[in-house]
Amino acid sequence: MLVLFFWAGYLLCLLLPFFFLTPLVPVAFFIFQLGALLSGLSQLFVLWSETPQLVPPPVGVLLVVRICAPLFGSVSHFCSPAVGGLRPCGVSTNLGERALLSTAGLCFFMQVEPNATIGEIKVMFHKNHAQWYPARQSIRLDPKGKSLRDEEILQNLPVGTTATLYFKDLGAQIGWVTVFLTEYAGPLLIYLLFYFRLPFIYGPKYAFTSSPHSVVHLACVCHSFHYIKRLLETLFVHRFSHGTMPFRNIFKNCTYYWGFAAWLAYHINHPLYTVPAYGDKQMKVALAVFLFCQIGNFSIHVALRNLRPAGSKTRRIPFPTKNPFTWLFLLVSCPNYTYEVGSWIGFTIMTQCLPVALFTLVGFIQMAIWANSKHRSYLKDFRDYPPLRTPIIPFLL
């Protein structure tokens, strides 16, 4: 599906010169082509990594595990006596229309205590099946239900004396720190290629020339500051509740960030770029909005970090602190997204550039989806959650 999307991007790039008569095609075509290539390679990697492992698991005593073939999208079945003795069970493996009844696919573990956590069960499973490391496992009470959190305790689940769990292979995983560093380093470097006007971008005539407009240089400083801030926050501020994400997603995410960075940088640094309609006044107001929201975004990230001790996945209701920038917690559940959108609105006003406005719109839609999901999660997990809060825009959304 992603490959089809990028090939559609090819067609769009080919049609651009007939409507806008700009030299944007070579750069945009290269970005979309790179994205399509990486996306296709990621799909091949996923198919290879999810090929069924045909080595039969070893046999033990207490925890029974049946492994289905991930290539068919099957879900594996755990029969785990949480307290009492072992309940032998025959299971079937659904491969297309065939059904197999065999004990060769059963895996037994020696001990599963009632106070064992889901994370500990994952570690036990990984010891017997090295290809399925804990981050790659999803364990559920129902095949179509949500994944159980690692910190959940077996005896606290609605399973009685015998726990029936379901296993699914999530595919190859990659750490969030690596993902964020890759996503954010790309736009930082790509933007500078356009700012310094490398010869292959605008042609030899404008190679390594400098724009006479101060707003172009200010935009470069703001854009670089934003992504340097993100890189430093990834290394020193953020604490992730989930350590990994599917490996294939990094290609989609990088194409989004890198592609938009190239598109907006091309226009802002173009030799024919025109300054904002209201000149320096518009630029100064936009800069104030941008800096205010950047400080606010950083303040929220620090406040969220302080809610979760190092190495813990504890969730708490975020509340305002003595920092005035955190007072937005009184009205919204995800003020970090509110400030993020505000920063890009300021950057849009500063540059008065249509690609920047489109990037801001797309980013707002995505962040609104994330904020709404987190807001519903807060309402579900905390009965005393402040009722006045909305997900991202005070009183509206």
C-alpha positions in Angstrom: 0.0 0.0 0.0 2.8 2.4 0.9 4.6 1.6 -2.4 1.4 2.5 -4.3 1.2 5.8 -2.4 4.8 6.8 -3.4 4.2 5.8 -7.0 1.2 8.1 -7.0 3.7 10.7 -5.7 5.8 10.1 -8.8 2.9 10.9 -11.1 2.1 14.0 -9.1 5.7 15.2 -9.5 5.7 14.6 -13.2 2.5 16.7 -13.6 3.8 19.6 -11.4 5.8 21.3 -14.2 2.7 21.6 -16.4 0.9 23.5 -13.7 3.5 25.4 -11.9 6.5 25.5 -14.3 9.1 25.2 -11.5 12.2 23.1 -11.3 10.8 21.3 -8.2 10.4 18.0 -10.0 14.0 16.6 -9.8 14.2 17.2 -6.0 10.6 16.0 -5.2 10.9 13.1 -7.5 14.1 12.0 -5.8 12.5 12.2 -2.3 9.5 10.2 -3.4 11.7 7.7 -5.2 13.9 7.2 -2.2 10.8 6.8 0.0 9.3 4.2 -2.3 12.5 2.3 -2.5 12.9 2.2 1.3 9.3 1.3 1.7 9.5 -1.6 -0.7 12.7 -2.9 1.0 11.0 -2.7 4.4 8.1 -4.8 3.1 10.5 -7.4 1.8 12.3 -7.4 5.1 9.1 -7.8 7.0 8.0 -10.8 4.8 11.4 -12.4 5.4 11.5 -11.7 9.1 8.0 -13.1 9.7 8.6 -16.3 7.8 7.5 -19.2 10.2 10.3 -20.8 12.3 9.8 -24.5 11.8 12.1 -25.6 14.7 9.8 -27.3 17.3 9.9 -25.8 20.7 11.3 -27.7 23.7 9.0 -29.5 26.2 8.8 -28.6 29.8 6.1 -28.7 32.5 3.8 -25.8 33.3 3.2 -23.2 30.6 1.8 -24.5 27.3 2.4 -22.4 24.2 1.3 -23.1 20.7 3.0 -21.2 17.9 1.1 -20.3 14.7 2.6 -19.3 11.4 2.9 -15.5 11.4 2.9 -15.3 7.6 -0.8 -16.2 7.6 -1.6 -13.6 10.2 -2.5 -16.3 12.7 -2.5 -15.7 16.5 -0.8 -18.1 18.8 -2.5 -19.6 21.8 -1.2 -19.8 25.4 -2.7 -22.3 27.9 -1.2 -21.2 31.2 -2.3 -22.7 34.6 -1.8 -19.6 36.8 -2.3 -21.4 40.1 -3.1 -25.1 39.9 -1.7 -28.1 38.0 -1.3 -28.5 34.3 -4.3 -28.8 32.0 -3.2 -30.7 28.9 -4.8 -29.4 25.8 -4.8 -30.4 22.1 -4.7 -27.4 19.8 -5.0 -26.8 16.0 -2.8 -24.7 13.8 -4.8 -22.7 11.3 -2.7 -22.6 8.1 -5.1 -21.7 5.3 -7.7 -24.4 5.3 -5.6 -27.1 6.9 -5.8 -28.1 10.6 -3.1 -30.0 12.4 -3.4 -31.6 15.9 0.1 -32.1 17.3 2.1 -31.8 20.5 5.2 -30.8 18.5 4.2 -27.2 18.6 3.6 -27.1 22.4 6.1 -25.4 24.6 6.2 -26.0 28.4 7.8 -23.9 31.1 8.8 -25.2 34.4 7.2 -22.6 36.7 4.7 -19.8 36.4 3.9 -18.2 39.7 0.5 -16.5 40.4 2.3 -13.2 40.9 4.3 -13.5 37.6 4.0 -10.4 35.3 3.3 -10.5 31.6 6.9 -9.1 31.1 8.3 -12.1 33.0 6.3 -14.5 30.8 7.7 -12.8 27.7 11.2 -13.3 29.0 10.5 -17.0 29.8 9.2 -17.4 26.3 12.2 -15.7 24.8 14.6 -18.0 26.6 13.0 -20.9 24.7 12.5 -19.1 21.4 15.3 -16.6 20.8 13.7 -15.3 17.6 10.8 -13.8 19.5 12.4 -11.3 21.9 10.1 -9.6 24.5 9.6 -6.4 22.5 8.4 -8.5 19.5 5.7 -10.3 21.5 2.1 -9.3 22.0 0.2 -11.2 24.6 -3.6 -10.8 25.0 -6.6 -12.2 26.8 -8.6 -12.2 23.5 -7.3 -12.7 20.0 -8.9 -9.4 18.9 -8.2 -7.6 22.2 -5.6 -5.2 23.3 -2.1 -6.2 24.2 -1.5 -6.7 27.9 1.0 -4.4 29.5 4.3 -5.9 30.8 3.7 -4.8 34.4 0.3 -6.6 34.6 0.2 -9.5 37.1 -1.2 -12.8 36.1 -3.3 -13.3 39.3 -4.9 -9.9 38.8 -6.3 -10.8 35.4 -9.8 -12.2 34.9 -8.6 -15.7 34.3 -9.4 -17.8 37.3 -7.1 -20.7 38.1 -6.3 -21.3 34.5 -5.1 -18.4 32.2 -5.8 -18.6 28.5 -3.6 -16.1 26.7 -3.0 -15.3 23.0 0.4 -14.6 21.4 1.1 -12.6 18.3 4.4 -11.8 16.6 4.7 -8.0 16.1 7.5 -8.4 13.6 11.0 -6.9 13.8 11.3 -3.9 16.3 13.4 -0.9 16.6 14.1 1.4 19.6 12.2 4.7 19.8 15.4 6.6 20.5 16.9 5.4 17.2 13.6 6.2 15.4 13.5 9.8 16.7 17.1 10.5 16.1 16.7 9.3 12.5 13.5 11.2 11.9 14.8 14.5 13.3 18.4 14.4 12.0 17.1 14.1 8.4 15.1 17.4 8.2 17.9 19.2 9.9 20.5 18.2 7.3 18.1 18.3 4.3 17.0 21.9 5.1 20.7 23.0 5.2 21.3 21.5 1.7 18.7 23.9 0.3 19.8 26.8 2.5 23.4 26.7 1.2 22.0 26.2 -2.4 24.0 23.2 -3.6 24.5 23.3 -7.4 22.1 20.4 -8.2 19.2 22.1 -6.5 18.7 25.5 -8.1 21.4 25.2 -10.8 25.0 26.4 -11.1 23.9 30.1 -11.4 22.7 30.2 -7.8 25.2 27.6 -6.4 26.3 28.5 -2.8 24.7 32.0 -3.0 23.0 33.7 -0.1 19.5 35.1 0.0 19.2 38.9 0.5 16.1 38.4 2.7 16.6 38.3 6.4 13.5 36.2 6.9 15.2 33.3 4.9 18.1 33.3 7.4 15.8 33.6 10.4 13.7 30.7 9.1 16.8 28.5 8.8 17.8 29.4 12.4 14.2 28.6 13.7 14.0 25.3 11.7 17.4 24.1 12.8 16.7 25.2 16.4 13.4 23.1 16.4 15.1 19.9 15.3 18.2 20.3 17.4 15.8 20.7 20.4 14.0 17.6 19.4 17.3 15.6 19.1 18.4 16.8 22.6 15.1 16.0 24.1 15.2 12.5 22.7 18.6 12.0 24.3 18.1 13.7 27.6 14.4 14.3 28.4 12.0 11.8 27.0 11.2 8.6 28.9 9.3 6.1 26.7 6.6 3.9 28.0 7.1 1.6 25.0 10.7 0.9 24.1 10.2 -0.1 20.5 8.1 0.3 17.4 7.7 -1.9 14.3 10.9 -1.6 12.2 9.0 -1.1 8.9 7.4 2.1 10.3 10.7 4.0 10.3 10.7 4.2 6.5 7.2 5.7 6.5 8.0 8.2 9.2 11.3 9.3 7.7 9.7 9.8 4.3 7.1 12.0 5.9 9.6 14.2 7.8 12.3 14.2 5.2 10.0 14.7 2.3 8.2 17.7 3.8 11.5 19.2 4.9 12.8 19.1 1.4 9.5 20.6 0.0 9.3 23.5 2.3 13.0 24.2 2.3 13.0 24.3 -1.5 10.4 27.1 -1.6 11.7 29.1 1.4 15.3 29.2 0.1 14.4 29.6 -3.6 16.1 32.6 -5.3 12.6 33.8 -6.4 11.2 33.6 -2.9 9.2 36.7 -1.9 9.1 38.1 1.6 5.9 38.2 3.8 3.3 40.8 2.9 3.8 42.8 6.2 7.6 42.6 6.2 9.5 42.8 9.5 6.4 43.3 11.7 4.9 40.0 10.5 8.3 38.3 11.0 8.7 39.6 14.5 5.2 38.6 15.6 5.7 35.2 14.1 9.1 34.8 15.8 7.5 35.6 19.2 4.8 33.0 18.6 7.4 30.4 17.6 9.7 31.0 20.5 6.8 31.1 23.1 5.5 27.8 21.8 8.9 26.2 21.7 9.5 27.1 25.3 6.1 25.8 26.2 6.6 22.5 24.4 9.9 22.0 26.2 8.3 22.8 29.6 5.6 20.2 29.0 8.1 17.6 28.1 10.1 18.2 31.3 6.9 18.1 33.3 5.9 14.7 31.7 9.4 13.4 32.4 9.1 14.2 36.1 5.9 12.3 36.3 7.6 9.0 35.5 10.6 7.8 37.5 13.5 6.4 35.6 13.0 2.8 34.5 9.3 3.0 35.5 6.2 2.7 33.4 4.0 4.3 36.0 1.2 6.5 34.7 -0.1 9.5 36.6 -2.5 12.4 35.8 -0.3 15.4 34.7 -1.0 18.6 36.5 0.3 22.2 36.2 3.5 23.0 38.0 5.0 26.3 39.1 6.2 26.8 35.5 3.5 29.1 33.9 3.9 27.2 30.6 2.5 24.1 32.2 -0.8 25.8 33.2 -2.2 24.7 29.9 -2.7 21.3 31.6 -5.8 23.0 33.2 -7.5 23.0 29.8 -6.0 20.3 27.6 -4.7 16.7 28.0 -1.8 17.1 25.6 -0.5 20.7 25.7 2.8 19.5 24.2 0.9 19.0 20.9 -0.9 22.3 21.4 2.5 24.1 21.7 3.9 22.1 18.8 1.1 23.1 16.4 1.5 26.7 17.7 5.2 26.6 16.8 4.5 25.6 13.2 1.7 28.2 12.9 4.3 30.8 13.9 6.7 29.4 11.3 4.0 29.5 8.7 3.2 33.2 9.4 6.9 34.0 9.4 7.6 32.4 6.0 4.2 32.9 4.4 4.8 29.7 2.5 2.1 27.3 1.3 4.1 24.1 1.8 4.7 25.1 5.4 1.0 25.7 5.9 0.2 22.2 4.5 2.8 20.6 6.7 1.3 22.4 9.7 -2.2 21.2 8.7 -1.1 17.6 8.2 0.8 17.7 11.5 -2.2 19.1 13.4 -4.5 16.4 12.0 -2.1 13.7 13.2 -1.4 15.2 16.6 -5.2 15.7 17.1 -5.6 11.9 16.5 -2.8 11.2 19.0 -4.2 13.6 21.6 -7.7 12.2 21.3 -6.4 8.7 21.9 -4.4 9.8 24.9 -7.4 11.8 26.3 -9.6 8.7 26.0 -6.9 6.6 27.7 -6.7 9.1 30.6 -10.5 9.0 31.0 -10.5 5.2 31.1 -7.6 4.8 33.5 -8.4 7.6 36.0 -11.9 8.1 37.3 -11.0 11.4 38.9 -9.6 12.9 35.7 -10.4 16.6 35.4 -13.6 16.9 33.3 -12.8 20.4 31.9 -9.9 19.2 29.8 -10.2 18.6 26.0 -7.6 16.7 24.0 -5.6 19.5 22.2 -7.6 22.7 21.7 -9.2 24.3 24.9 -13.0 23.9 24.9 -13.1 22.8 21.3 -11.2 19.6 20.4 
